[in-house]
Amino acid sequence: MSVIKKSAYQPATKSDLGVQQTSIQYPVELIMDGEIMHDNLLNQQITEGWLQEQLQAQGFQNAAQITYAVIDSKGQVFISPKMQTADNS
């Protein structure tokens, strides 16, 4: 007795359907806890000047105001600002 399904009963794969497989690209951290991730900028071929322009376009003056910032595979930058407290407002 065999427990392997016959090929006619196997689920279709992407290659069976002629669908092109794309590699998954994860977001890359640009800023963490107010610190610029210089190695990640270099790996993504992004300049610090370009990052500064992106911050200013979203109303921030510098990386110290940011908790977390990432860039996705389409080049969009997502920014999570630091929370304002009574001490640093």
Sequence and secondary structure as in RCSB ss.txt:
>XXXX:A:sequence
MSVIKKSAYQPATKSDLGVQQTSIQYPVELIMDGEIMHDNLLNQQITEGWLQEQLQAQGFQNAAQITYAVIDSKG
QVFISPKMQTADNS
>XXXX:A:secstr
   S  GGGS   HHHHT         EEEEETTEE HHHHHHTT  HHHHHHHHHHTT SSGGGEEEEEE TTS
 EEEEE    TTT 
